[in-house]
Each structure stands twice: as C-alpha cells, then as structure tokens.
Amino acid sequence: MQFDLLTIIPQAIEPYLQASLLGKAQMAGLLNLKIHDLRSWAKDKHRRVDDETFGGGEGMVFKPEPLVAAIEEITQGYQKGQVIYLSPQGRPLDQALVKELSDYQELLLICGRYEGIDERVIQGWVDQEISLGDFVLAGGELPALAVVEAVSRLVPGVVGKEESVRQDSFEAGLLEYPHYTRPQEFRGKKVPEVLLSGNHQEIQKWRQAQALM
C-alpha cells in the first residue's frame, strides 16, 4: 500500500516512518511511504506556499496553486486512491474509518499548517477530511502519522501475527481485556488467579467479561 504525505516540514515526520513496524514493513515491500515537501511546487524564489486570508484576520493560509500542482502530480499514477486533508472539521478517525481506508491502494495525506488551506482546494481536489478529535494542533503531521500507522496495521503481513490485529481494541466493538506479565506480584498487586490457572476456557471467559466491562 502507498502513502504520500504532503507537508512543509518533512524532517519532522521522516524519522517516525523509518522506525519500528513501519520501517520493517517498508523494507519488506509491504508499504511504500513517501514524504513530499510542498515547497517543491512553489514558483517564487522564496518558495512561498502561504498567504494572508481574504477578509482580514490573523494567520496564514496555504495557497491553491502549489497545493493543486502537488496533488495532481502525486496522484497521477493512482489506481484506487484518495486525497485526504487532516482538519478539525473532518470525520473523526475511528476503527471503522480505518477499515474503509485500508481498502484503497494509495492515500495522499495533506498536512495543513497555520489557518489551514484554501477552501477551493478542499472543494475541488480533496475526497474527504479527517480529524483526530476536537482539539487544536499546530499542523496535520501528527494526525497523518496516526492514519498511516492505523491503516498499515490492516495491511496483510505488516503485523507479524494477524490474530493480534483481530484481538485489538475496537475490532469487535469492544476494548481489549487487561494484560499482565511477570512478576506475578508487584508491590502488593497480584496477577488475577484465573490467568495462572492454565484453564484456557476460564481464561477466555474472564477476558470476554473484562472486555465487556
């Protein structure tokens, strides 16, 4: 699966994409993660991609010219892809949406900054907007990384044991049950006896009850 991240601060997100699960998945050829610097599509000598907002007010807005040029060039070879803008007014990201996104072959994630991007770009070139929740961040880089990691987990082979994915929180409409590891007692707090019993049927019943709670 291919992810394209369009940003003005590629150095802020590149290390995360190279680490741990995502890095290994790229080396195995399961994921293709590309970072694109929006300033590469700027036409002036200062590589400017933003301007003041019409009507007055504080903050800057990403200009339509470099954004649209970037979108059109990046998505030129898309077979089954979507263009997504990470914004506060977008659809909240949840596991149901993650599953929908995993059906695509390519995703272009636009990371806004400042006051956002020109509305005409959203109306004409963006397929959907996605939000992490009702709070404010400096830009769309962290939400984009959240989308990449959540969707990547559903790409076959990315997570070593597919059973782990099926048991994740929200997969069956529930949260995952509690987990414990050694030692059996830590500062007076003990592992539930049922998990030490070896009775797999009782363990499964306990886990189901905990998930329901």
C-alpha positions as CSV (number, residue, x, y, z in Angstrom):
1,M,0.0,0.0,0.0
2,Q,1.2,3.5,-0.8
3,F,1.0,6.5,1.5
4,D,2.0,10.0,0.3
5,L,2.4,12.7,2.9
6,L,2.4,16.3,1.7
7,T,3.9,18.7,4.3
8,I,6.2,21.7,4.7
9,I,8.2,20.1,7.5
10,P,9.3,16.6,6.1
11,Q,12.1,16.4,8.6
12,A,9.5,16.3,11.5
13,I,7.9,13.1,10.3
14,E,10.6,11.2,8.4
15,P,12.2,9.5,11.5
16,Y,8.9,8.1,12.6
17,L,8.2,6.5,9.3
18,Q,11.6,4.8,9.3
19,A,11.2,3.3,12.8
20,S,9.8,0.1,14.2
21,L,6.8,-1.6,12.4
22,L,6.6,1.0,9.6
23,G,10.3,0.8,8.8
24,K,10.3,-3.0,8.7
25,A,7.1,-3.1,6.5
26,Q,8.8,-0.8,4.0
27,M,12.0,-3.0,3.9
28,A,9.7,-6.0,3.3
29,G,8.0,-4.2,0.4
30,L,4.6,-4.2,2.1
31,L,4.4,-0.4,2.4
32,N,5.5,2.5,0.2
33,L,5.8,5.6,2.4
34,K,6.7,8.8,0.6
35,I,7.2,12.3,2.0
36,H,6.7,15.3,-0.3
37,D,7.8,18.9,0.5
38,L,5.0,21.2,-0.6
39,R,7.6,23.9,-1.1
40,S,8.9,21.9,-4.1
41,W,5.8,23.1,-6.0
42,A,6.3,26.8,-5.1
43,K,7.1,29.1,-8.1
44,D,8.7,32.1,-6.4
45,K,12.3,32.4,-5.3
46,H,11.3,32.3,-1.6
47,R,9.4,29.0,-2.1
48,R,6.3,30.6,-0.5
49,V,3.3,28.4,-0.2
50,D,1.1,30.6,2.0
51,D,-0.6,34.0,2.0
52,E,-2.8,36.2,4.1
53,T,-6.5,35.4,4.3
54,F,-9.1,37.4,2.4
55,G,-11.4,39.4,4.7
56,G,-8.6,40.0,7.2
57,G,-7.7,38.2,10.4
58,E,-4.7,36.5,12.0
59,G,-2.8,33.6,10.5
60,M,-1.8,32.5,7.0
61,V,-3.5,30.1,4.6
62,F,-1.9,27.6,2.1
63,K,-2.2,28.9,-1.4
64,P,-4.1,26.8,-4.0
65,E,-1.5,26.9,-6.8
66,P,1.3,24.8,-5.2
67,L,-1.2,22.6,-3.4
68,V,-3.2,21.6,-6.6
69,A,0.0,21.2,-8.6
70,A,1.3,18.8,-5.9
71,I,-1.9,16.9,-5.7
72,E,-2.2,16.4,-9.4
73,E,1.4,15.3,-9.8
74,I,1.5,12.9,-6.9
75,T,-1.9,11.3,-7.7
76,Q,-1.1,10.9,-11.4
77,G,-0.4,7.2,-11.2
78,Y,-3.1,6.3,-8.6
79,Q,-5.2,3.3,-9.4
80,K,-7.5,3.3,-6.4
81,G,-6.6,6.2,-4.2
82,Q,-8.0,9.0,-2.1
83,V,-6.8,12.5,-1.3
84,I,-7.3,13.3,2.4
85,Y,-7.0,16.6,4.3
86,L,-6.3,16.4,8.0
87,S,-8.5,19.1,9.6
88,P,-10.6,19.8,12.7
89,Q,-13.8,19.8,10.7
90,G,-13.2,16.3,9.3
91,R,-14.8,13.0,10.0
92,P,-13.5,11.6,13.4
93,L,-10.9,8.9,12.9
94,D,-12.1,5.6,14.3
95,Q,-11.6,1.9,13.5
96,A,-14.5,1.8,11.1
97,L,-13.0,4.6,9.0
98,V,-9.5,2.9,9.3
99,K,-11.0,-0.2,7.7
100,E,-12.6,1.8,4.9
101,L,-9.2,3.5,4.2
102,S,-7.4,0.1,4.1
103,D,-9.5,-0.8,1.0
104,Y,-7.6,1.8,-1.0
105,Q,-4.2,1.2,-2.7
106,E,-3.0,4.8,-2.3
107,L,-3.6,7.6,0.2
108,L,-2.4,11.2,-0.2
109,L,-2.5,12.9,3.2
110,I,-2.3,16.7,3.2
111,C,-0.8,18.2,6.3
112,G,-2.0,21.7,6.8
113,R,-0.5,24.4,9.0
114,Y,-1.5,27.8,10.3
115,E,-5.1,28.6,9.5
116,G,-5.4,25.7,7.0
117,I,-5.7,25.5,3.2
118,D,-7.6,27.4,0.6
119,E,-11.2,26.2,0.7
120,R,-11.3,25.8,-3.1
121,V,-8.7,23.0,-2.8
122,I,-11.0,21.2,-0.4
123,Q,-14.0,21.6,-2.7
124,G,-12.3,20.5,-5.9
125,W,-9.4,18.2,-5.1
126,V,-10.0,16.6,-1.6
127,D,-12.0,13.4,-1.3
128,Q,-12.5,13.6,2.5
129,E,-11.4,15.4,5.6
130,I,-10.3,13.5,8.7
131,S,-10.0,14.7,12.3
132,L,-8.3,13.2,15.4
133,G,-10.8,15.0,17.6
134,D,-12.0,18.3,19.0
135,F,-8.7,19.9,19.9
136,V,-6.1,22.0,18.2
137,L,-2.7,21.0,16.9
138,A,0.0,23.1,15.1
139,G,-0.5,21.1,11.9
140,G,-1.6,17.9,10.3
141,E,1.6,15.9,10.6
142,L,0.7,14.0,13.8
143,P,-2.8,13.1,12.5
144,A,-1.3,12.0,9.2
145,L,1.1,9.7,11.1
146,A,-1.9,8.3,13.1
147,V,-3.7,7.5,9.9
148,V,-0.6,5.8,8.4
149,E,0.0,3.6,11.4
150,A,-3.6,2.6,12.0
151,V,-4.3,1.7,8.4
152,S,-0.9,0.0,7.9
153,R,-1.8,-2.5,10.7
154,L,-4.6,-3.8,8.5
155,V,-2.3,-4.4,5.5
156,P,-1.6,-8.2,5.4
157,G,1.8,-9.0,6.6
158,V,2.6,-5.7,8.4
159,V,1.7,-7.1,11.8
160,G,3.5,-10.5,12.2
161,K,0.6,-12.3,13.8
162,E,-2.7,-11.4,12.2
163,E,-4.5,-12.8,15.3
164,S,-3.1,-9.8,17.2
165,V,-4.9,-7.4,14.9
166,R,-8.2,-9.3,15.2
167,Q,-7.9,-9.0,19.0
168,D,-7.1,-5.3,19.0
169,S,-9.4,-2.8,20.7
170,F,-12.5,-1.8,18.7
171,E,-12.2,-4.7,16.2
172,A,-15.3,-6.4,17.7
173,G,-16.8,-3.2,19.1
174,L,-15.1,-3.7,22.4
175,L,-11.9,-2.6,24.2
176,E,-9.2,-5.1,24.7
177,Y,-9.0,-7.0,28.0
178,P,-6.2,-6.2,30.6
179,H,-2.8,-7.8,30.2
180,Y,-0.3,-8.9,32.8
181,T,3.3,-10.2,32.7
182,R,6.0,-11.2,35.2
183,P,6.4,-10.9,38.1
184,Q,3.2,-12.5,39.5
185,E,3.2,-9.9,42.3
186,F,4.5,-6.4,42.1
187,R,4.4,-4.1,45.2
188,G,1.4,-5.9,46.6
189,K,-0.6,-6.1,43.4
190,K,-1.2,-9.6,42.1
191,V,-2.0,-11.1,38.7
192,P,-5.6,-12.5,38.7
193,E,-5.6,-16.1,39.7
194,V,-7.6,-17.2,36.7
195,L,-4.7,-16.2,34.4
196,L,-2.3,-18.5,36.3
197,S,-4.7,-21.5,36.3
198,G,-3.9,-22.9,33.0
199,N,-7.7,-23.3,32.3
200,H,-8.0,-21.8,28.9
201,Q,-11.7,-21.9,28.9
202,E,-12.0,-20.0,32.1
203,I,-9.3,-17.5,30.9
204,Q,-11.3,-16.8,27.8
205,K,-14.4,-16.3,29.8
206,W,-12.6,-13.9,32.1
207,R,-11.1,-11.9,29.2
208,Q,-14.5,-11.7,27.5
209,A,-16.1,-10.4,30.7
210,Q,-13.3,-7.8,31.1
211,A,-13.7,-6.6,27.5
212,L,-17.4,-6.2,28.1
213,M,-16.8,-4.2,31.2
